[in-house]
Each structure stands twice: as C-alpha cells, then as structure tokens.
C-alpha cells in the first residue's frame, strides 16, 4: 500500500476493506488453509483442533544453549580467520 490518503475517513475505509479481505477471503495456514471466517463457521459448535504445539521449558533451554554455542563458534571462527589472515601477510 504505497498510496497516501487525503483524510482520516478515507484511510479508515481502506483499512476496514483490507481487514475484511484478510478475515473473509485470505486463506491462513493456521486455519487449515481456510479463511478465519470459514474456519469459525465450520468449527462453531465443535472443539477446535490443535494446529500447533506449545514449546515446553526444556526445549527453550536447549534452543538457548544451541544459540549460545553457535554464537561462540562463529566468534571463535572469525578470530581464527583474522589470525590466519595476519600470518599470511
């Protein structure tokens, strides 16, 4: 949306139109490739199936440790490259 709006009323009308398209026509992966409105109608009286799993604390700790290791390795690799570059010159 690269356009500018002449006034607040026009901008609001365009926003309402965009939200309507997003909720009624655009398929969402989290809604099993249905629009939110279609998913809501289909599941109105049913229990909504879980589409995603919550991450537990253990997996968060693992990911954090993994990131720290990767950062440390990259830092070490960069310092080694610098040392090697200095030796070549």
Residue pairs with C-beta under 8 A, 6 or more apart in sequence:
1 14
1 18
5 11
5 14
22 36
23 35
23 36
23 37
24 35
24 36
24 37
25 35
26 35
27 33
27 34
27 35
28 34
28 35
28 36
28 39
30 51
30 52
31 38
31 39
32 39
32 51
34 42
